């Protein structure tokens, strides 16, 4: 899908790291504050409007429109010790 952060779009990407791998990479120097699946309620509520507006403009919805619904984005918040 256009507008996503597809692993294959950039040949400098070597691999995809899971949240648990990222947490273990930084836990020696950082305190993990929070991690999980990104869910932005405002984006979820606005999604039907964004889809309709895209359709009226003759475009396909792209990128962040679906991230929160499909569980595309995960995060790790860490604080340096």
PDB file of N, CA, C and O in Angstrom:
ATOM      1  N   UNK A   1       0.839  -1.171   0.000  1.00  0.00           N
ATOM      2  CA  UNK A   1       0.000   0.000   0.000  1.00  0.00           C
ATOM      3  C   UNK A   1       0.890   1.243   0.000  1.00  0.00           C
ATOM      4  O   UNK A   1       1.808   1.359   0.812  1.00  0.00           O
ATOM      5  N   UNK A   2       0.616   2.146  -0.895  1.00  0.00           N
ATOM      6  CA  UNK A   2       1.369   3.395  -0.950  1.00  0.00           C
ATOM      7  C   UNK A   2       1.208   4.149   0.373  1.00  0.00           C
ATOM      8  O   UNK A   2       0.118   4.191   0.943  1.00  0.00           O
ATOM      9  N   UNK A   3       2.298   4.740   0.851  1.00  0.00           N
ATOM     10  CA  UNK A   3       2.240   5.523   2.072  1.00  0.00           C
ATOM     11  C   UNK A   3       2.545   4.729   3.325  1.00  0.00           C
ATOM     12  O   UNK A   3       2.570   5.292   4.420  1.00  0.00           O
ATOM     13  N   UNK A   4       2.775   3.439   3.189  1.00  0.00           N
ATOM     14  CA  UNK A   4       3.156   2.649   4.358  1.00  0.00           C
ATOM     15  C   UNK A   4       4.667   2.633   4.479  1.00  0.00           C
ATOM     16  O   UNK A   4       5.377   3.052   3.564  1.00  0.00           O
ATOM     17  N   UNK A   5       5.140   2.162   5.576  1.00  0.00           N
ATOM     18  CA  UNK A   5       6.584   2.050   5.784  1.00  0.00           C
ATOM     19  C   UNK A   5       7.003   0.620   5.478  1.00  0.00           C
ATOM     20  O   UNK A   5       7.538  -0.081   6.336  1.00  0.00           O
ATOM     21  N   UNK A   6       6.754   0.202   4.253  1.00  0.00           N
ATOM     22  CA  UNK A   6       7.007  -1.169   3.855  1.00  0.00           C
ATOM     23  C   UNK A   6       8.489  -1.486   3.918  1.00  0.00           C
ATOM     24  O   UNK A   6       9.317  -0.734   3.403  1.00  0.00           O
ATOM     25  N   UNK A   7       8.816  -2.582   4.541  1.00  0.00           N
ATOM     26  CA  UNK A   7      10.188  -3.047   4.695  1.00  0.00           C
ATOM     27  C   UNK A   7      10.896  -3.145   3.341  1.00  0.00           C
ATOM     28  O   UNK A   7      12.089  -2.859   3.241  1.00  0.00           O
ATOM     29  N   UNK A   8      10.181  -3.539   2.328  1.00  0.00           N
ATOM     30  CA  UNK A   8      10.779  -3.777   1.010  1.00  0.00           C
ATOM     31  C   UNK A   8      10.927  -2.513   0.168  1.00  0.00           C
ATOM     32  O   UNK A   8      11.541  -2.562  -0.897  1.00  0.00           O
ATOM     33  N   UNK A   9      10.385  -1.390   0.612  1.00  0.00           N
ATOM     34  CA  UNK A   9      10.483  -0.141  -0.147  1.00  0.00           C
ATOM     35  C   UNK A   9      11.877   0.467  -0.099  1.00  0.00           C
ATOM     36  O   UNK A   9      12.225   1.277  -0.958  1.00  0.00           O
ATOM     37  N   UNK A  10      12.669   0.094   0.879  1.00  0.00           N
ATOM     38  CA  UNK A  10      13.978   0.702   1.094  1.00  0.00           C
ATOM     39  C   UNK A  10      15.026  -0.400   1.200  1.00  0.00           C
ATOM     40  O   UNK A  10      15.010  -1.192   2.142  1.00  0.00           O
ATOM     41  N   UNK A  11      15.932  -0.445   0.232  1.00  0.00           N
ATOM     42  CA  UNK A  11      16.914  -1.541   0.212  1.00  0.00           C
ATOM     43  C   UNK A  11      17.986  -1.415   1.294  1.00  0.00           C
ATOM     44  O   UNK A  11      18.830  -2.302   1.426  1.00  0.00           O
ATOM     45  N   UNK A  12      17.969  -0.320   2.075  1.00  0.00           N
ATOM     46  CA  UNK A  12      18.919  -0.220   3.189  1.00  0.00           C
ATOM     47  C   UNK A  12      18.416  -0.979   4.416  1.00  0.00           C
ATOM     48  O   UNK A  12      19.178  -1.214   5.353  1.00  0.00           O
ATOM     49  N   UNK A  13      17.143  -1.363   4.416  1.00  0.00           N
ATOM     50  CA  UNK A  13      16.597  -2.142   5.521  1.00  0.00           C
ATOM     51  C   UNK A  13      17.110  -3.571   5.422  1.00  0.00           C
ATOM     52  O   UNK A  13      16.958  -4.226   4.391  1.00  0.00           O
ATOM     53  N   UNK A  14      17.705  -4.036   6.479  1.00  0.00           N
ATOM     54  CA  UNK A  14      18.279  -5.376   6.491  1.00  0.00           C
ATOM     55  C   UNK A  14      17.276  -6.388   7.041  1.00  0.00           C
ATOM     56  O   UNK A  14      17.169  -7.501   6.525  1.00  0.00           O
ATOM     57  N   UNK A  15      16.551  -6.011   8.073  1.00  0.00           N
ATOM     58  CA  UNK A  15      15.556  -6.904   8.664  1.00  0.00           C
ATOM     59  C   UNK A  15      14.569  -6.112   9.501  1.00  0.00           C
ATOM     60  O   UNK A  15      14.778  -4.930   9.775  1.00  0.00           O
ATOM     61  N   UNK A  16      13.503  -6.765   9.900  1.00  0.00           N
ATOM     62  CA  UNK A  16      12.501  -6.159  10.769  1.00  0.00           C
ATOM     63  C   UNK A  16      12.723  -6.680  12.173  1.00  0.00           C
ATOM     64  O   UNK A  16      12.863  -7.886  12.373  1.00  0.00           O
ATOM     65  N   UNK A  17      12.755  -5.788  13.143  1.00  0.00           N
ATOM     66  CA  UNK A  17      12.932  -6.162  14.546  1.00  0.00           C
ATOM     67  C   UNK A  17      11.582  -6.176  15.245  1.00  0.00           C
ATOM     68  O   UNK A  17      10.766  -5.277  15.040  1.00  0.00           O
ATOM     69  N   UNK A  18      11.344  -7.175  16.058  1.00  0.00           N
ATOM     70  CA  UNK A  18      10.121  -7.221  16.850  1.00  0.00           C
ATOM     71  C   UNK A  18      10.270  -6.298  18.055  1.00  0.00           C
ATOM     72  O   UNK A  18      11.374  -5.883  18.408  1.00  0.00           O
ATOM     73  N   UNK A  19       9.140  -5.986  18.676  1.00  0.00           N
ATOM     74  CA  UNK A  19       9.168  -5.137  19.869  1.00  0.00           C
ATOM     75  C   UNK A  19      10.010  -5.790  20.962  1.00  0.00           C
ATOM     76  O   UNK A  19      10.781  -5.106  21.636  1.00  0.00           O
ATOM     77  N   UNK A  20       9.872  -7.098  21.147  1.00  0.00           N
ATOM     78  CA  UNK A  20      10.646  -7.772  22.200  1.00  0.00           C
ATOM     79  C   UNK A  20      12.144  -7.716  21.909  1.00  0.00           C
ATOM     80  O   UNK A  20      12.943  -7.582  22.836  1.00  0.00           O
ATOM     81  N   UNK A  21      12.544  -7.816  20.633  1.00  0.00           N
ATOM     82  CA  UNK A  21      13.965  -7.693  20.286  1.00  0.00           C
ATOM     83  C   UNK A  21      14.477  -6.285  20.561  1.00  0.00           C
ATOM     84  O   UNK A  21      15.571  -6.118  21.100  1.00  0.00           O
ATOM     85  N   UNK A  22      13.698  -5.276  20.198  1.00  0.00           N
ATOM     86  CA  UNK A  22      14.108  -3.895  20.449  1.00  0.00           C
ATOM     87  C   UNK A  22      14.244  -3.625  21.941  1.00  0.00           C
ATOM     88  O   UNK A  22      15.187  -2.969  22.383  1.00  0.00           O
ATOM     89  N   UNK A  23      13.286  -4.141  22.713  1.00  0.00           N
ATOM     90  CA  UNK A  23      13.353  -3.951  24.163  1.00  0.00           C
ATOM     91  C   UNK A  23      14.609  -4.578  24.739  1.00  0.00           C
ATOM     92  O   UNK A  23      15.270  -3.975  25.585  1.00  0.00           O
ATOM     93  N   UNK A  24      14.945  -5.775  24.296  1.00  0.00           N
ATOM     94  CA  UNK A  24      16.138  -6.431  24.840  1.00  0.00           C
ATOM     95  C   UNK A  24      17.424  -5.734  24.380  1.00  0.00           C
ATOM     96  O   UNK A  24      18.432  -5.787  25.085  1.00  0.00           O
ATOM     97  N   UNK A  25      17.407  -5.089  23.219  1.00  0.00           N
ATOM     98  CA  UNK A  25      18.587  -4.365  22.739  1.00  0.00           C
ATOM     99  C   UNK A  25      18.893  -3.130  23.583  1.00  0.00           C
ATOM    100  O   UNK A  25      20.060  -2.782  23.766  1.00  0.00           O
ATOM    101  N   UNK A  26      17.864  -2.469  24.096  1.00  0.00           N
ATOM    102  CA  UNK A  26      18.076  -1.204  24.818  1.00  0.00           C
ATOM    103  C   UNK A  26      17.976  -1.318  26.330  1.00  0.00           C
ATOM    104  O   UNK A  26      18.295  -0.360  27.034  1.00  0.00           O
ATOM    105  N   UNK A  27      17.538  -2.471  26.854  1.00  0.00           N
ATOM    106  CA  UNK A  27      17.254  -2.550  28.287  1.00  0.00           C
ATOM    107  C   UNK A  27      18.478  -2.421  29.183  1.00  0.00           C
ATOM    108  O   UNK A  27      18.322  -2.121  30.367  1.00  0.00           O
ATOM    109  N   UNK A  28      19.689  -2.635  28.675  1.00  0.00           N
ATOM    110  CA  UNK A  28      20.886  -2.455  29.497  1.00  0.00           C
ATOM    111  C   UNK A  28      21.181  -0.979  29.770  1.00  0.00           C
ATOM    112  O   UNK A  28      21.736  -0.630  30.811  1.00  0.00           O
ATOM    113  N   UNK A  29      20.804  -0.123  28.827  1.00  0.00           N
ATOM    114  CA  UNK A  29      21.092   1.299  28.969  1.00  0.00           C
ATOM    115  C   UNK A  29      19.846   2.143  29.209  1.00  0.00           C
ATOM    116  O   UNK A  29      19.944   3.334  29.503  1.00  0.00           O
ATOM    117  N   UNK A  30      18.687   1.530  29.084  1.00  0.00           N
ATOM    118  CA  UNK A  30      17.443   2.283  29.200  1.00  0.00           C
ATOM    119  C   UNK A  30      16.423   1.535  30.059  1.00  0.00           C
ATOM    120  O   UNK A  30      16.503   0.321  30.252  1.00  0.00           O
ATOM    121  N   UNK A  31      15.468   2.303  30.560  1.00  0.00           N
ATOM    122  CA  UNK A  31      14.316   1.738  31.253  1.00  0.00           C
ATOM    123  C   UNK A  31      13.154   1.779  30.259  1.00  0.00           C
ATOM    124  O   UNK A  31      12.837   2.835  29.712  1.00  0.00           O
ATOM    125  N   UNK A  32      12.528   0.638  30.030  1.00  0.00           N
ATOM    126  CA  UNK A  32      11.384   0.597  29.133  1.00  0.00           C
ATOM    127  C   UNK A  32      10.194   1.213  29.862  1.00  0.00           C
ATOM    128  O   UNK A  32       9.755   0.707  30.895  1.00  0.00           O
ATOM    129  N   UNK A  33       9.685   2.301  29.316  1.00  0.00           N
ATOM    130  CA  UNK A  33       8.570   3.014  29.928  1.00  0.00           C
ATOM    131  C   UNK A  33       7.250   2.380  29.499  1.00  0.00           C
ATOM    132  O   UNK A  33       6.361   2.155  30.321  1.00  0.00           O
ATOM    133  N   UNK A  34       7.136   2.099  28.216  1.00  0.00           N
ATOM    134  CA  UNK A  34       5.893   1.559  27.684  1.00  0.00           C
ATOM    135  C   UNK A  34       6.171   0.979  26.304  1.00  0.00           C
ATOM    136  O   UNK A  34       7.046   1.467  25.590  1.00  0.00           O
ATOM    137  N   UNK A  35       5.439  -0.048  25.931  1.00  0.00           N
ATOM    138  CA  UNK A  35       5.556  -0.607  24.585  1.00  0.00           C
ATOM    139  C   UNK A  35       4.248  -1.270  24.211  1.00  0.00           C
ATOM    140  O   UNK A  35       3.449  -1.621  25.079  1.00  0.00           O
ATOM    141  N   UNK A  36       4.036  -1.439  22.932  1.00  0.00           N
ATOM    142  CA  UNK A  36       2.824  -2.123  22.496  1.00  0.00           C
ATOM    143  C   UNK A  36       2.384  -1.710  21.115  1.00  0.00           C
ATOM    144  O   UNK A  36       3.157  -1.154  20.334  1.00  0.00           O
ATOM    145  N   UNK A  37       1.124  -1.991  20.826  1.00  0.00           N
ATOM    146  CA  UNK A  37       0.521  -1.673  19.534  1.00  0.00           C
ATOM    147  C   UNK A  37       0.013  -0.239  19.561  1.00  0.00           C
ATOM    148  O   UNK A  37      -0.616   0.185  20.530  1.00  0.00           O
ATOM    149  N   UNK A  38       0.287   0.503  18.498  1.00  0.00           N
ATOM    150  CA  UNK A  38      -0.205   1.873  18.411  1.00  0.00           C
ATOM    151  C   UNK A  38      -1.701   1.845  18.128  1.00  0.00           C
ATOM    152  O   UNK A  38      -2.156   1.188  17.192  1.00  0.00           O
ATOM    153  N   UNK A  39      -2.447   2.555  18.936  1.00  0.00           N
ATOM    154  CA  UNK A  39      -3.888   2.709  18.740  1.00  0.00           C
ATOM    155  C   UNK A  39      -4.254   4.153  19.057  1.00  0.00           C
ATOM    156  O   UNK A  39      -4.295   4.540  20.225  1.00  0.00           O
ATOM    157  N   UNK A  40      -4.520   4.949  18.030  1.00  0.00           N
ATOM    158  CA  UNK A  40      -4.897   6.344  18.203  1.00  0.00           C
ATOM    159  C   UNK A  40      -6.404   6.445  17.982  1.00  0.00           C
ATOM    160  O   UNK A  40      -6.881   6.302  16.856  1.00  0.00           O
ATOM    161  N   UNK A  41      -7.144   6.690  19.044  1.00  0.00           N
ATOM    162  CA  UNK A  41      -8.607   6.710  18.982  1.00  0.00           C
ATOM    163  C   UNK A  41      -9.104   7.766  17.995  1.00  0.00           C
ATOM    164  O   UNK A  41     -10.067   7.524  17.268  1.00  0.00           O
ATOM    165  N   UNK A  42      -8.461   8.927  17.961  1.00  0.00           N
ATOM    166  CA  UNK A  42      -8.886   9.988  17.031  1.00  0.00           C
ATOM    167  C   UNK A  42      -8.759   9.522  15.589  1.00  0.00           C
ATOM    168  O   UNK A  42      -9.643   9.802  14.778  1.00  0.00           O
ATOM    169  N   UNK A  43      -7.683   8.819  15.246  1.00  0.00           N
ATOM    170  CA  UNK A  43      -7.520   8.292  13.887  1.00  0.00           C
ATOM    171  C   UNK A  43      -8.599   7.263  13.578  1.00  0.00           C
ATOM    172  O   UNK A  43      -9.142   7.243  12.473  1.00  0.00           O
ATOM    173  N   UNK A  44      -8.914   6.403  14.555  1.00  0.00           N
ATOM    174  CA  UNK A  44      -9.940   5.380  14.340  1.00  0.00           C
ATOM    175  C   UNK A  44     -11.310   6.001  14.107  1.00  0.00           C
ATOM    176  O   UNK A  44     -12.067   5.542  13.252  1.00  0.00           O
ATOM    177  N   UNK A  45     -11.628   7.045  14.869  1.00  0.00           N
ATOM    178  CA  UNK A  45     -12.917   7.720  14.708  1.00  0.00           C
ATOM    179  C   UNK A  45     -12.985   8.447  13.366  1.00  0.00           C
ATOM    180  O   UNK A  45     -14.033   8.462  12.720  1.00  0.00           O
ATOM    181  N   UNK A  46     -11.875   9.046  12.949  1.00  0.00           N
ATOM    182  CA  UNK A  46     -11.848   9.827  11.703  1.00  0.00           C
ATOM    183  C   UNK A  46     -11.725   8.961  10.449  1.00  0.00           C
ATOM    184  O   UNK A  46     -11.893   9.463   9.338  1.00  0.00           O
ATOM    185  N   UNK A  47     -11.436   7.677  10.609  1.00  0.00           N
ATOM    186  CA  UNK A  47     -11.195   6.820   9.449  1.00  0.00           C
ATOM    187  C   UNK A  47     -12.336   6.817   8.426  1.00  0.00           C
ATOM    188  O   UNK A  47     -12.061   6.958   7.235  1.00  0.00           O
ATOM    189  N   UNK A  48     -13.598   6.665   8.830  1.00  0.00           N
ATOM    190  CA  UNK A  48     -14.664   6.678   7.815  1.00  0.00           C
ATOM    191  C   UNK A  48     -14.698   7.978   7.010  1.00  0.00           C
ATOM    192  O   UNK A  48     -14.948   7.959   5.804  1.00  0.00           O
ATOM    193  N   UNK A  49     -14.449   9.097   7.673  1.00  0.00           N
ATOM    194  CA  UNK A  49     -14.434  10.395   6.988  1.00  0.00           C
ATOM    195  C   UNK A  49     -13.283  10.450   5.999  1.00  0.00           C
ATOM    196  O   UNK A  49     -13.457  10.904   4.868  1.00  0.00           O
ATOM    197  N   UNK A  50     -12.104   9.992   6.414  1.00  0.00           N
ATOM    198  CA  UNK A  50     -10.941  10.011   5.520  1.00  0.00           C
ATOM    199  C   UNK A  50     -11.159   9.112   4.310  1.00  0.00           C
ATOM    200  O   UNK A  50     -10.745   9.461   3.204  1.00  0.00           O
ATOM    201  N   UNK A  51     -11.802   7.963   4.499  1.00  0.00           N
ATOM    202  CA  UNK A  51     -12.072   7.049   3.390  1.00  0.00           C
ATOM    203  C   UNK A  51     -13.050   7.677   2.406  1.00  0.00           C
ATOM    204  O   UNK A  51     -12.851   7.598   1.193  1.00  0.00           O
ATOM    205  N   UNK A  52     -14.104   8.300   2.922  1.00  0.00           N
ATOM    206  CA  UNK A  52     -15.086   8.950   2.047  1.00  0.00           C
ATOM    207  C   UNK A  52     -14.451  10.108   1.284  1.00  0.00           C
ATOM    208  O   UNK A  52     -14.665  10.249   0.080  1.00  0.00           O
ATOM    209  N   UNK A  53     -13.668  10.941   1.977  1.00  0.00           N
ATOM    210  CA  UNK A  53     -13.005  12.062   1.296  1.00  0.00           C
ATOM    211  C   UNK A  53     -12.048  11.575   0.219  1.00  0.00           C
ATOM    212  O   UNK A  53     -11.982  12.162  -0.861  1.00  0.00           O
ATOM    213  N   UNK A  54     -11.318  10.527   0.495  1.00  0.00           N
ATOM    214  CA  UNK A  54     -10.406   9.961  -0.510  1.00  0.00           C
ATOM    215  C   UNK A  54     -11.185   9.478  -1.723  1.00  0.00           C
ATOM    216  O   UNK A  54     -10.778   9.719  -2.860  1.00  0.00           O
ATOM    217  N   UNK A  55     -12.312   8.793  -1.488  1.00  0.00           N
ATOM    218  CA  UNK A  55     -13.134   8.286  -2.591  1.00  0.00           C
ATOM    219  C   UNK A  55     -13.690   9.429  -3.430  1.00  0.00           C
ATOM    220  O   UNK A  55     -13.710   9.344  -4.658  1.00  0.00           O
ATOM    221  N   UNK A  56     -14.145  10.505  -2.776  1.00  0.00           N
ATOM    222  CA  UNK A  56     -14.677  11.661  -3.502  1.00  0.00           C
ATOM    223  C   UNK A  56     -13.610  12.349  -4.348  1.00  0.00           C
ATOM    224  O   UNK A  56     -13.911  12.942  -5.384  1.00  0.00           O
ATOM    225  N   UNK A  57     -12.352  12.263  -3.890  1.00  0.00           N
ATOM    226  CA  UNK A  57     -11.239  12.866  -4.632  1.00  0.00           C
ATOM    227  C   UNK A  57     -10.659  11.909  -5.666  1.00  0.00           C
ATOM    228  O   UNK A  57      -9.714  12.256  -6.375  1.00  0.00           O
ATOM    229  N   UNK A  58     -11.220  10.709  -5.754  1.00  0.00           N
ATOM    230  CA  UNK A  58     -10.740   9.722  -6.716  1.00  0.00           C
ATOM    231  C   UNK A  58      -9.414   9.093  -6.317  1.00  0.00           C
ATOM    232  O   UNK A  58      -8.676   8.601  -7.171  1.00  0.00           O
ATOM    233  N   UNK A  59      -9.111   9.105  -5.031  1.00  0.00           N
ATOM    234  CA  UNK A  59      -7.862   8.544  -4.534  1.00  0.00           C
ATOM    235  C   UNK A  59      -8.154   7.297  -3.704  1.00  0.00           C
ATOM    236  O   UNK A  59      -9.277   7.081  -3.248  1.00  0.00           O
ATOM    237  N   UNK A  60      -7.126   6.493  -3.522  1.00  0.00           N
ATOM    238  CA  UNK A  60      -7.211   5.371  -2.597  1.00  0.00           C
ATOM    239  C   UNK A  60      -6.694   5.837  -1.246  1.00  0.00           C
ATOM    240  O   UNK A  60      -5.708   6.571  -1.182  1.00  0.00           O
ATOM    241  N   UNK A  61      -7.350   5.419  -0.162  1.00  0.00           N
ATOM    242  CA  UNK A  61      -6.816   5.761   1.168  1.00  0.00           C
ATOM    243  C   UNK A  61      -5.431   5.151   1.323  1.00  0.00           C
ATOM    244  O   UNK A  61      -5.196   4.030   0.871  1.00  0.00           O
ATOM    245  N   UNK A  62      -4.519   5.866   1.950  1.00  0.00           N
ATOM    246  CA  UNK A  62      -3.168   5.337   2.081  1.00  0.00           C
ATOM    247  C   UNK A  62      -2.586   5.615   3.457  1.00  0.00           C
ATOM    248  O   UNK A  62      -3.082   6.452   4.211  1.00  0.00           O
ATOM    249  N   UNK A  63      -1.522   4.890   3.758  1.00  0.00           N
ATOM    250  CA  UNK A  63      -0.712   5.105   4.950  1.00  0.00           C
ATOM    251  C   UNK A  63      -1.447   5.043   6.268  1.00  0.00           C
ATOM    252  O   UNK A  63      -2.145   4.071   6.554  1.00  0.00           O
ATOM    253  N   UNK A  64      -1.290   6.094   7.082  1.00  0.00           N
ATOM    254  CA  UNK A  64      -1.772   6.087   8.460  1.00  0.00           C
ATOM    255  C   UNK A  64      -3.270   5.882   8.625  1.00  0.00           C
ATOM    256  O   UNK A  64      -3.735   5.610   9.731  1.00  0.00           O
ATOM    257  N   UNK A  65      -4.035   6.009   7.543  1.00  0.00           N
ATOM    258  CA  UNK A  65      -5.481   5.812   7.645  1.00  0.00           C
ATOM    259  C   UNK A  65      -5.789   4.443   8.245  1.00  0.00           C
ATOM    260  O   UNK A  65      -6.728   4.311   9.030  1.00  0.00           O
ATOM    261  N   UNK A  66      -5.012   3.427   7.885  1.00  0.00           N
ATOM    262  CA  UNK A  66      -5.297   2.067   8.332  1.00  0.00           C
ATOM    263  C   UNK A  66      -4.359   1.551   9.423  1.00  0.00           C
ATOM    264  O   UNK A  66      -4.608   0.475   9.968  1.00  0.00           O
ATOM    265  N   UNK A  67      -3.305   2.268   9.759  1.00  0.00           N
ATOM    266  CA  UNK A  67      -2.305   1.756  10.699  1.00  0.00           C
ATOM    267  C   UNK A  67      -2.907   1.344  12.033  1.00  0.00           C
ATOM    268  O   UNK A  67      -2.614   0.261  12.540  1.00  0.00           O
ATOM    269  N   UNK A  68      -3.743   2.196  12.599  1.00  0.00           N
ATOM    270  CA  UNK A  68      -4.292   1.918  13.922  1.00  0.00           C
ATOM    271  C   UNK A  68      -5.324   0.790  13.884  1.00  0.00           C
ATOM    272  O   UNK A  68      -5.448   0.034  14.848  1.00  0.00           O
ATOM    273  N   UNK A  69      -6.054   0.672  12.795  1.00  0.00           N
ATOM    274  CA  UNK A  69      -7.047  -0.389  12.674  1.00  0.00           C
ATOM    275  C   UNK A  69      -6.390  -1.752  12.469  1.00  0.00           C
ATOM    276  O   UNK A  69      -6.799  -2.741  13.078  1.00  0.00           O
ATOM    277  N   UNK A  70      -5.383  -1.801  11.620  1.00  0.00           N
ATOM    278  CA  UNK A  70      -4.766  -3.066  11.239  1.00  0.00           C
ATOM    279  C   UNK A  70      -3.626  -3.495  12.155  1.00  0.00           C
ATOM    280  O   UNK A  70      -3.099  -4.597  11.998  1.00  0.00           O
ATOM    281  N   UNK A  71      -3.238  -2.664  13.096  1.00  0.00           N
ATOM    282  CA  UNK A  71      -2.146  -3.036  13.990  1.00  0.00           C
ATOM    283  C   UNK A  71      -0.800  -2.997  13.306  1.00  0.00           C
ATOM    284  O   UNK A  71       0.082  -3.801  13.608  1.00  0.00           O
ATOM    285  N   UNK A  72      -0.640  -2.066  12.387  1.00  0.00           N
ATOM    286  CA  UNK A  72       0.580  -1.968  11.587  1.00  0.00           C
ATOM    287  C   UNK A  72       1.758  -1.432  12.397  1.00  0.00           C
ATOM    288  O   UNK A  72       2.899  -1.843  12.187  1.00  0.00           O
ATOM    289  N   UNK A  73       1.481  -0.522  13.316  1.00  0.00           N
ATOM    290  CA  UNK A  73       2.562   0.179  14.010  1.00  0.00           C
ATOM    291  C   UNK A  73       2.646  -0.226  15.480  1.00  0.00           C
ATOM    292  O   UNK A  73       1.656  -0.181  16.210  1.00  0.00           O
ATOM    293  N   UNK A  74       3.825  -0.615  15.891  1.00  0.00           N
ATOM    294  CA  UNK A  74       4.111  -0.901  17.295  1.00  0.00           C
ATOM    295  C   UNK A  74       5.150   0.118  17.765  1.00  0.00           C
ATOM    296  O   UNK A  74       5.804   0.765  16.948  1.00  0.00           O
ATOM    297  N   UNK A  75       5.297   0.254  19.069  1.00  0.00           N
ATOM    298  CA  UNK A  75       6.224   1.264  19.593  1.00  0.00           C
ATOM    299  C   UNK A  75       6.925   0.764  20.834  1.00  0.00           C
ATOM    300  O   UNK A  75       6.467  -0.160  21.505  1.00  0.00           O
ATOM    301  N   UNK A  76       8.054   1.400  21.124  1.00  0.00           N
ATOM    302  CA  UNK A  76       8.780   1.200  22.375  1.00  0.00           C
ATOM    303  C   UNK A  76       9.195   2.572  22.855  1.00  0.00           C
ATOM    304  O   UNK A  76       9.922   3.279  22.157  1.00  0.00           O
ATOM    305  N   UNK A  77       8.741   2.966  24.049  1.00  0.00           N
ATOM    306  CA  UNK A  77       9.209   4.191  24.692  1.00  0.00           C
ATOM    307  C   UNK A  77      10.212   3.788  25.744  1.00  0.00           C
ATOM    308  O   UNK A  77       9.909   2.976  26.618  1.00  0.00           O
ATOM    309  N   UNK A  78      11.411   4.350  25.668  1.00  0.00           N
ATOM    310  CA  UNK A  78      12.459   4.022  26.637  1.00  0.00           C
ATOM    311  C   UNK A  78      13.095   5.306  27.146  1.00  0.00           C
ATOM    312  O   UNK A  78      13.176   6.303  26.428  1.00  0.00           O
ATOM    313  N   UNK A  79      13.541   5.267  28.381  1.00  0.00           N
ATOM    314  CA  UNK A  79      14.217   6.408  29.000  1.00  0.00           C
ATOM    315  C   UNK A  79      15.609   5.967  29.394  1.00  0.00           C
ATOM    316  O   UNK A  79      15.783   4.908  29.997  1.00  0.00           O
ATOM    317  N   UNK A  80      16.597   6.772  29.058  1.00  0.00           N
ATOM    318  CA  UNK A  80      17.982   6.449  29.391  1.00  0.00           C
ATOM    319  C   UNK A  80      18.161   6.409  30.913  1.00  0.00           C
ATOM    320  O   UNK A  80      17.650   7.274  31.624  1.00  0.00           O
ATOM    321  N   UNK A  81      18.884   5.406  31.405  1.00  0.00           N
ATOM    322  CA  UNK A  81      19.108   5.249  32.857  1.00  0.00           C
ATOM    323  C   UNK A  81      20.009   6.334  33.392  1.00  0.00           C
ATOM    324  O   UNK A  81      20.304   6.358  34.587  1.00  0.00           O
TER     325      UNK A  81
END
